[in-house]
Amino acid sequence: MRVQQCVEYLSHSTRQAMQDEHEKRLGIRDERDVHVRLADPAFAAEVWKQASEPERQAIRLFVTSSARGFFRKREWDRLSAKNHRHLAVGLNRLRRLGLVLTVRKMWSEIGYLMPREVREHLTCCLLPEAESPSPAPKTLPYYITAGRGLHLDLFAVLLFIRDNDVPLTQKGGLHRRVRQKMAALLSLDRSHVDGWKLPPLADEEPDGLPLDVVLDVALRLGLVRPQEKRLVLAERRVLQWLDMTPEQSWEQLYELAAEQYLPHEGWWDALALWMKRSPQEQWHSLDSMLRSLAEAGFALPDEAKRRVVDEWLHLLLGFGWIQLGTAADGALYWRWNSLPRLPREEGWFVDPAGGITIPPLVPLQAVWALSRFCPLAFDGDLLRGELQAKPLQAFLAAGGTERQAVETLRQSCAHPLPEAVGQLIAMWGKNARQIQLEPLVRVRTAHPGLLEELRQIEAFQPYLQMVISPTDFLVTPAQEANLLALFRAYGYEPQAGAPMREEREAADSTEDVPAAGLIAVDRPWDGYAVENTFPDQWEGMPQAAALPKMWTQHFQSYHPQTLRDLLQRARELELEVQLRLSGGQMWEGIPRQVAVEMGYWHLTLEERSGKRRCRLDEIDRVRILLPDYLY
């Protein structure tokens, strides 16, 4: 869960308390909101720099051992059992800073969650510095072919949904014949997803899983949505996605893939983060990367290398994001494929016969506009198209013009557009104009007298050129908005068209709602919600908080019984005491034993240099020393 999603559940007073803690503990004071400050890598670096040892131990547990920064309370108690006092203090201080938030499931089970950005920035503090570039190994081709790119597979699916009717079954799935047609468009195949173990992905039909992944991405990005038992485009969102820069699009897709398809053990997040910050166009050793993670404190399973290859690298290979190679000694190497992130500034090539060749770096929005009147198909990494009469005539019948088609071809053409292509379009356009279908808006009046009344008003004359009955007339879609405004200006309240507008507005509003994906991956924190709490300073250490202030703040003498109680309590809590003997000697240490021997009470004190013993009646003054991290 991201920082902003978490902070939205906190009240203003809770946020202010966290900001006050930032100022008190870290000396940070600015006008930024809490979620902006927590998402700042410089803030995380400052926290790590000033953190006490209990805080650092708690951070390490959340980074290296949690499921995406999440612990159930009973899991935390089990992990911290051996060092509960220190870790309880560390956790409490992280909660007061807002680095860890309390979550609760249906008012019962409690958990702790470190938001995603916080966890990533603190992970960077634990990971070692990137190694200096090593000589590129002589790699051999990998046995699995890389995909052309997730963005291009998505583009192919979006084109199919736009140009074809895609009905849904009663269970919300796709019909088999439609799945077969769509699967043939993809470069992501079964070999890229064979090794997945993340439920329920491992239970899916392997042959259909590549298409499910691409559709899942499209649904989560809001590019498509189910509507009236059909899968349709969210056109506004699609246009926004097409207009994104390659770097923005890649970042969005990588974040989604890491969030949805990465296994939940703590070391996987560190692996994905390590890969993301690795230099491009440089080969990286998988063995070296896993060794560095182990040295940073991450507990890797024995089969870590195999799992990384099967469950993550093959998927990234299918998305077209990385290249894999095997060195002569059998070691596996990987490197980023820079093609999906390069600026798309190339143009296509058009031959005089209407054939079009489109390289991978042509802007997608230009290819999308071209596809409205030219059928396209993938040929390896290239897209190929051929101008045909029927698609062009359908484009013209839907309201397009010959000039728009020619301009679309010319704007992204890498060379002067052949004149023969313009002549070809003009010839097909001439034939298309023999029969044209045009959309019109029908206006219906309540009775013939009302239409006659409109005829008498001069301002309505331009809209009454197509009267089709005593009560009805037609206007073009371009005239609709002006006509509605004119009706209201003359005191009429038109009702026709309002339901359609409401339907369109409702459809547009659904595009802004985060959509559920096709694949529902069970996550440990599902069902938990952030609780609006700010922990007390002593929460998690009630025994220390319950100590009399006289015992901790005053260096004085006590009644023998009170002295025994004080020392016994310090022994139970493993707290240091400072005492002065009647001879003037000063001792500091942890009481290990308070017992009667030969009729006298004796104290065994453990200091840094060793153990000492004395009789209680030799103690003149004493106090309990609370560790600095408790304040």
C-alpha positions in Angstrom: 0.0 0.0 0.0 1.3 3.4 -0.9 1.9 6.3 1.5 -0.8 8.5 0.2 -3.4 5.7 0.5 -2.4 5.1 4.1 -2.3 8.7 5.2 -5.8 9.4 3.8 -7.1 7.3 6.8 -5.4 9.5 9.4 -7.1 12.5 11.0 -5.6 15.9 11.0 -4.6 15.7 14.6 -2.8 12.4 14.0 -0.9 13.8 11.1 0.0 16.9 13.1 1.3 14.6 16.0 3.6 12.8 13.5 4.9 16.1 12.2 5.6 17.3 15.7 7.5 14.0 16.3 9.5 14.7 13.1 10.5 18.1 14.4 11.3 16.8 17.9 13.2 13.7 16.9 14.8 14.7 13.6 14.8 18.4 13.6 12.7 18.5 10.4 10.3 21.3 10.0 8.7 22.3 6.7 5.2 23.0 5.2 4.9 19.6 3.4 2.1 17.3 4.2 3.0 14.0 6.0 2.5 11.8 2.9 4.8 14.0 0.8 7.5 14.0 3.6 7.3 10.2 4.1 7.6 9.5 0.4 10.8 11.6 0.2 14.0 9.5 -0.1 16.0 12.2 1.7 13.6 11.9 4.7 14.2 8.1 4.8 17.9 8.6 4.6 17.8 11.1 7.5 15.7 8.7 9.6 18.2 5.9 9.0 21.1 8.2 9.8 19.6 9.3 13.2 17.9 6.0 14.1 18.8 4.3 17.3 19.8 0.6 17.3 16.3 -0.7 18.3 14.9 1.3 15.5 17.4 0.0 13.0 16.7 -3.6 14.2 12.9 -3.0 13.6 13.6 -1.5 10.2 15.7 -4.5 9.2 12.9 -6.9 10.2 10.3 -5.0 8.1 12.6 -4.8 5.1 14.1 -8.3 5.1 11.4 -10.5 6.7 8.0 -9.0 6.1 5.5 -9.7 3.4 5.7 -6.4 1.4 6.1 -4.5 4.7 3.2 -6.2 6.5 3.3 -8.2 9.8 0.4 -9.6 11.7 0.9 -8.8 15.4 1.4 -12.4 16.3 4.0 -12.8 13.6 5.8 -9.7 14.9 5.7 -11.0 18.5 7.1 -14.4 17.4 10.0 -12.7 15.5 10.8 -10.3 18.3 10.5 -12.8 21.1 14.2 -13.1 21.7 14.7 -9.3 21.9 11.3 -8.1 22.7 12.1 -5.1 24.8 14.4 -3.5 22.2 12.2 -4.2 19.3 9.0 -3.1 21.0 10.7 0.3 21.6 12.0 0.4 18.0 8.5 -0.4 16.6 6.8 2.1 18.8 9.2 4.9 17.7 8.7 4.0 14.0 5.0 4.2 14.5 5.2 7.6 16.1 7.2 8.8 13.0 4.6 7.4 10.6 7.1 4.9 9.1 4.9 2.1 10.3 1.1 2.3 10.6 -1.3 0.2 12.6 -3.8 -1.8 10.6 -6.8 -3.8 11.8 -9.0 -6.5 10.3 -12.7 -6.1 11.2 -12.0 -4.8 14.6 -10.2 -7.9 15.6 -6.7 -8.8 14.4 -4.0 -6.1 14.5 -1.1 -5.8 12.1 1.7 -3.4 11.2 2.3 -2.0 7.8 5.3 -0.1 6.4 4.1 1.8 3.2 5.7 1.0 0.0 7.7 4.1 -0.7 9.1 4.1 2.9 10.1 0.5 2.5 11.8 1.0 -0.8 13.8 4.0 0.4 14.9 2.2 3.6 15.8 -0.9 1.5 18.2 1.4 -0.4 19.9 2.3 2.9 20.5 -1.4 3.6 21.7 -2.5 0.1 25.4 -2.1 -0.7 26.6 0.4 -3.3 26.4 -0.7 -6.9 29.5 -2.5 -8.0 31.8 -0.9 -10.6 31.1 -2.0 -14.1 32.8 -5.3 -14.9 34.0 -6.5 -18.3 31.0 -7.7 -20.4 31.0 -11.5 -20.5 30.8 -13.4 -23.7 27.2 -14.6 -23.4 25.4 -17.2 -25.5 21.8 -16.7 -26.7 19.2 -17.7 -24.2 16.9 -20.6 -25.0 13.7 -18.6 -24.6 12.9 -15.8 -27.1 12.2 -12.3 -25.7 8.8 -10.7 -26.3 8.5 -7.6 -28.4 7.3 -5.5 -25.5 4.4 -5.4 -23.1 3.3 -2.0 -24.4 3.1 -3.4 -27.9 1.1 -6.5 -26.8 -1.2 -4.1 -24.9 -1.5 -2.0 -28.1 -2.5 -5.1 -30.2 -5.2 -6.1 -27.6 -6.6 -2.6 -27.5 -6.8 -2.5 -31.3 -8.7 -5.8 -31.4 -11.2 -4.7 -28.7 -11.8 -1.4 -30.5 -12.4 -3.0 -33.9 -14.3 -6.2 -32.8 -17.2 -7.1 -30.6 -15.8 -8.9 -27.5 -18.7 -10.5 -25.6 -18.3 -11.8 -22.1 -19.6 -15.1 -20.7 -22.0 -15.2 -17.7 -19.0 -15.6 -15.4 -17.3 -12.6 -16.9 -14.7 -14.4 -19.0 -14.0 -14.4 -22.7 -15.4 -16.9 -25.2 -12.9 -19.5 -26.4 -12.9 -18.4 -30.0 -12.2 -14.8 -29.0 -9.4 -15.9 -26.7 -7.8 -17.8 -29.5 -7.8 -14.8 -31.8 -6.5 -12.4 -29.2 -3.8 -14.9 -28.0 -2.4 -15.0 -31.5 -1.6 -11.3 -31.4 0.8 -11.6 -28.4 4.5 -12.1 -28.2 4.2 -13.1 -24.5 3.8 -16.9 -24.5 3.6 -20.0 -22.3 7.3 -20.3 -21.9 7.5 -16.9 -20.1 4.9 -17.9 -17.4 5.5 -21.6 -17.0 7.4 -21.2 -13.7 4.9 -19.1 -11.8 4.0 -20.4 -8.3 2.1 -17.4 -7.0 -1.5 -18.5 -6.3 -3.9 -18.4 -8.1 -1.6 -17.9 -11.1 -0.1 -21.4 -10.7 -3.7 -22.9 -11.0 -4.5 -21.1 -14.3 -4.5 -23.0 -17.6 -0.9 -22.4 -18.9 -1.9 -21.8 -22.5 -4.4 -19.1 -21.6 -2.2 -17.4 -18.9 -0.3 -15.0 -21.2 -3.5 -13.4 -22.5 -4.9 -13.3 -18.9 -1.8 -11.3 -17.9 -2.1 -8.8 -20.7 -5.9 -8.3 -20.1 -5.2 -8.0 -16.3 -2.7 -5.2 -17.0 -5.2 -3.5 -19.3 -8.0 -3.7 -16.7 -5.8 -2.4 -13.9 -4.6 0.5 -16.0 -8.3 1.3 -16.7 -7.8 0.9 -20.5 -10.7 -1.5 -20.9 -13.8 -2.2 -18.8 -16.7 -4.6 -18.9 -20.0 -2.9 -19.9 -23.3 -4.6 -20.7 -21.7 -8.1 -21.0 -19.0 -6.8 -23.3 -15.4 -5.8 -23.0 -15.1 -2.2 -24.3 -12.4 0.5 -24.4 -12.2 3.3 -21.9 -11.4 5.7 -24.8 -10.3 8.7 -22.7 -8.0 6.6 -20.6 -6.5 4.9 -23.7 -5.7 8.3 -25.3 -4.0 9.4 -22.1 -2.0 6.2 -22.0 -0.9 6.6 -25.7 0.2 10.2 -25.0 2.5 9.1 -22.1 6.3 9.3 -22.7 8.0 5.9 -23.1 9.8 6.4 -19.8 6.5 7.2 -18.0 4.7 4.2 -19.6 7.5 1.8 -18.6 7.6 3.1 -15.0 3.9 2.6 -14.7 4.0 -0.9 -16.2 7.0 -2.0 -14.1 5.4 -0.7 -10.8 2.2 -2.6 -11.7 4.1 -5.8 -12.5 6.2 -5.6 -9.3 3.0 -4.9 -7.2 0.9 -7.7 -8.7 3.1 -10.5 -10.0 6.1 -10.5 -7.6 6.0 -13.1 -4.8 5.5 -11.7 -1.4 8.6 -12.7 0.5 10.7 -9.8 1.7 13.8 -10.5 -0.5 11.8 -10.3 -3.7 11.1 -6.6 -3.2 14.8 -6.0 -2.7 15.6 -8.0 -5.8 13.2 -5.9 -7.9 14.5 -2.7 -6.4 18.1 -3.8 -7.0 17.3 -4.5 -10.7 15.5 -1.3 -11.2 18.4 0.8 -10.1 21.0 -1.2 -12.1 22.6 0.6 -15.0 21.1 -0.1 -18.5 23.1 -1.6 -21.4 25.3 -3.4 -18.9 25.3 -7.2 -18.2 24.7 -8.1 -14.6 25.5 -11.4 -12.9 22.5 -13.1 -11.2 24.8 -15.0 -8.8 26.5 -11.7 -7.8 23.2 -10.0 -7.3 21.9 -12.8 -5.0 25.1 -12.8 -3.1 24.9 -9.1 -2.4 21.3 -9.5 -1.1 22.4 -12.3 1.3 25.3 -10.1 2.6 22.8 -7.3 3.2 20.8 -9.5 5.6 18.1 -11.0 3.4 17.3 -14.7 4.0 17.4 -16.4 0.6 16.1 -19.9 0.2 18.3 -22.6 -1.3 16.4 -22.5 -4.6 16.5 -18.7 -4.8 18.3 -18.7 -8.2 15.9 -21.1 -9.9 12.9 -19.2 -8.5 14.2 -15.8 -9.7 14.7 -17.2 -13.2 11.3 -19.0 -13.4 9.1 -16.6 -11.5 10.5 -13.2 -12.4 13.2 -13.0 -15.1 11.3 -15.1 -17.6 8.3 -12.8 -17.1 10.4 -9.7 -17.7 11.8 -11.4 -20.8 8.3 -12.0 -22.1 7.5 -8.3 -21.5 10.5 -7.4 -23.6 12.2 -5.5 -20.8 15.4 -7.6 -20.3 17.8 -9.8 -22.3 19.2 -13.0 -20.8 22.4 -14.8 -21.7 24.5 -17.7 -20.4 28.2 -17.3 -20.1 30.7 -20.0 -21.1 30.9 -21.2 -17.5 27.1 -21.6 -17.3 26.5 -18.4 -15.2 23.4 -16.5 -16.0 23.6 -12.8 -16.9 20.9 -10.2 -17.6 20.6 -6.6 -18.8 17.9 -4.1 -19.4 16.5 -3.7 -22.9 16.5 0.0 -23.5 14.2 -0.1 -26.5 10.9 0.2 -24.5 12.2 3.4 -22.8 13.8 5.1 -25.8 12.0 8.2 -27.2 9.6 7.4 -30.0 10.7 9.7 -32.7 10.9 7.5 -35.8 8.6 7.6 -38.8 7.0 4.9 -40.9 7.7 4.0 -44.5 5.0 4.0 -47.2 5.4 2.6 -50.7 3.4 3.8 -53.7 1.2 0.7 -53.6 0.0 1.6 -50.1 2.2 -0.8 -48.1 3.3 0.6 -44.8 6.2 -0.5 -42.6 6.2 0.8 -39.0 9.4 0.5 -36.9 9.1 0.0 -33.1 9.9 3.6 -32.2 7.1 5.3 -34.0 4.8 7.2 -31.6 1.9 5.0 -30.6 -0.7 7.8 -30.8 0.3 8.2 -34.5 0.0 4.4 -35.1 -3.4 4.5 -33.3 -4.7 7.2 -35.6 -3.4 5.3 -38.7 -5.1 2.1 -37.6 -8.5 3.7 -38.0 -8.3 3.4 -41.7 -5.4 0.9 -42.3 -5.4 -2.7 -41.0 -2.2 -3.4 -39.1 -0.4 -6.7 -38.1 2.8 -7.4 -36.3 5.7 -8.9 -38.1 8.4 -9.6 -35.5 9.2 -6.2 -33.9 7.7 -4.4 -36.9 4.2 -3.4 -37.6 3.0 -3.7 -41.2 -0.1 -2.3 -42.8 -1.7 -2.0 -46.2 -4.1 0.6 -47.4 -7.4 -1.0 -48.5 -10.6 0.4 -49.9 -13.1 -1.0 -47.4 -11.4 0.2 -44.2 -10.8 3.6 -45.7 -14.4 3.9 -46.9 -15.6 2.8 -43.4 -13.4 5.6 -41.9 -15.0 8.2 -44.3 -18.5 6.9 -43.6 -17.9 7.4 -39.8 -17.1 11.1 -40.3 -13.5 11.1 -41.4 -12.2 12.9 -44.5 -9.7 12.1 -47.2 -7.6 15.0 -46.1 -7.4 13.6 -42.5 -6.2 10.3 -43.9 -3.5 11.9 -46.1 -2.4 14.2 -43.3 -2.1 11.2 -40.8 0.1 9.4 -43.3 2.2 12.4 -44.1 2.8 13.6 -40.5 4.7 10.5 -39.4 6.2 9.4 -42.7 10.0 9.2 -42.7 10.1 10.4 -46.3 7.9 12.5 -48.7 4.5 10.7 -49.1 4.3 9.2 -52.6 1.7 11.0 -54.8 0.2 7.7 -55.8 -1.0 7.1 -52.3 -2.9 10.4 -52.3 -4.5 9.5 -55.6 -5.4 6.0 -54.3 -7.2 7.6 -51.3 -9.0 10.1 -53.5 -10.2 7.3 -55.8 -11.5 5.2 -52.9 -13.1 8.3 -51.3 -15.0 9.1 -54.5 -16.5 5.6 -54.5 -17.4 5.9 -50.8 -19.4 9.0 -51.4 -21.9 7.2 -53.6 -23.7 5.9 -50.5 -23.0 7.6 -47.1 -24.3 6.9 -43.6 -24.3 10.0 -41.4 -25.3 10.1 -37.7 -28.1 12.6 -36.9 -29.9 13.7 -33.8 -33.7 13.4 -33.7 -35.7 16.2 -32.0 -39.2 15.2 -31.0 -41.8 17.8 -29.8 -44.8 17.0 -27.6 -47.4 18.1 -30.2 -47.5 19.6 -33.8 -48.4 23.0 -32.4 -45.0 23.3 -30.6 -43.1 22.6 -33.8 -45.2 25.3 -35.6 -44.4 27.6 -32.8 -40.7 27.0 -33.4 -41.1 27.7 -37.1 -42.3 31.2 -36.2 -39.0 32.0 -34.4 -36.3 33.2 -36.7 -33.4 31.9 -34.5 -34.6 28.3 -35.0 -34.8 28.4 -38.8 -31.2 27.0 -39.4 -32.2 23.9 -37.3 -35.5 23.2 -39.1 -34.1 22.2 -42.5 -34.8 18.5 -42.0 -38.4 18.1 -40.7 -39.5 14.5 -41.0 -43.0 14.6 -39.4 -45.5 17.1 -37.8 -43.6 16.7 -34.5 -40.0 15.6 -35.4 -37.0 17.1 -37.1 -33.3 16.2 -37.4 -30.1 18.1 -36.7 -26.5 17.2 -37.1 -24.4 16.2 -34.0 -22.5 19.5 -34.4 -25.7 21.5 -34.0 -26.9 19.6 -30.9 -25.1 21.7 -28.2 -26.1 25.1 -29.8 -29.7 23.9 -30.2 -30.0 22.9 -26.5 -28.6 26.3 -25.5 -31.1 28.1 -27.8 -34.0 26.1 -26.3 -33.1 27.2 -22.8 -32.5 30.8 -23.9 -36.2 30.9 -25.1 -37.5 29.3 -22.0 -37.9 25.7 -23.2 -36.5 22.8 -21.1 -35.5 20.1 -23.5 -35.6 16.5 -22.2 -34.5 14.6 -25.2 -30.8 13.5 -25.1 -30.4 14.1 -21.3 -30.4 10.3 -20.5 -27.8 9.7 -23.1 -25.6 12.5 -21.7 -26.0 11.1 -18.2 -25.0 7.7 -19.5 -21.9 9.1 -21.2 -21.0 11.0 -18.0 -21.5 7.8 -16.0 -19.3 5.9 -18.4 -16.6 8.6 -18.2 -16.7 8.6 -14.4 -16.2 4.9 -14.2 -12.9 5.4 -16.0 -11.6 7.3 -12.9 -12.4 4.4 -10.5 -9.5 1.9 -10.0 -10.6 -1.3 -11.7 -10.1 -4.8 -10.4 -7.9 -6.9 -12.5 -8.7 -10.2 -14.2 -6.3 -12.2 -11.9 -7.1 -11.9 -8.2 -3.8 -12.5 -6.3 -4.4 -13.1 -2.6 -2.3 -10.8 -0.5 -1.6 -11.2 3.3 -2.9 -7.7 4.1 -6.2 -8.1 2.2 -9.1 -7.1 4.5 -6.9 -4.8 6.8 -7.5 -1.1 7.0 -5.3 1.6 8.4 -6.3 2.6 12.0 -6.3 6.2 13.0 -4.0 5.9 16.0 -0.9 7.6 17.3 0.9 5.4 19.9 1.8 6.6 23.3 5.5 7.0 24.0 5.5 4.1 26.4 3.3 1.8 24.4 4.9 -1.7 24.1 6.8 -1.1 27.4 4.2 -0.9 30.1 6.5 -2.4 32.7 9.0 0.4 32.3 6.3 3.0 32.2 4.9 1.7 35.4 8.1 2.1 37.4 7.9 4.8 40.1 9.5 8.0 38.9 11.4 8.2 42.2 13.3 5.0 41.3 14.4 6.4 37.9 14.8 10.1 38.5 16.3 10.3 42.0 19.6 9.0 43.3 18.8 8.3 47.0 18.7 5.9 49.9 15.8 3.5 50.5 14.2 1.3 53.2 15.7 -2.3 52.9 12.5 -3.8 51.7 12.0 -1.0 49.1 15.6 -1.5 48.0 15.1 -5.2 47.5 11.9 -4.5 45.4 13.8 -1.9 43.3 16.6 -4.3 42.5 14.3 -7.2 41.8 12.3 -5.1 39.4 15.5 -4.0 37.6 16.6 -7.6 37.3 13.3 -8.7 35.8 13.4 -5.9 33.2 17.1 -6.2 32.6 17.6 -2.5 33.3 20.9 -1.0 34.5 21.2 0.5 38.0 23.6 3.1 39.4 24.6 2.6 43.0 27.0 4.1 45.5 28.4 2.0 48.3 28.9 3.3 51.8 32.7 3.4 51.0 32.1 5.9 48.2 32.6 3.5 45.3 30.3 4.0 42.2 29.0 0.9 40.4 26.8 0.6 37.3 25.4 -2.6 35.9 22.4 -5.0 35.5 21.3 -6.9 38.6 21.5 -10.6 38.0 20.7 -12.0 41.4 19.2 -10.7 44.7 19.4 -13.5 47.3 19.9 -14.3 51.0 23.2 -15.9 52.0 24.3 -16.6 55.6 21.5 -14.3 56.8 22.4 -11.3 54.7 20.9 -10.1 51.4 23.4 -10.0 48.6 23.4 -8.4 45.1 25.2 -9.8 42.1 25.8 -7.0 39.6 26.9 -7.6 36.0 29.1 -4.7 34.7 30.9 -4.4 31.3 34.1 -5.7 33.0 32.5 -8.6 34.8 30.4 -9.4 37.8 30.6 -8.0 41.3 28.9 -8.9 44.6 28.0 -6.8 47.6 25.6 -6.8 50.6 22.5 -4.7 50.3 23.2 -3.0 53.6 26.4 -1.7 52.0 24.4 0.2 49.4 24.1 3.9 50.3 22.3 5.4 47.2 20.7 3.8 44.1 18.6 4.5 41.0 17.4 2.7 37.9 18.9 3.9 34.6 16.5 3.9 31.8 18.1 3.6 28.3 18.2 6.7 26.1 16.0 5.0 23.5 13.1 4.9 26.0 12.9 8.7 26.1 
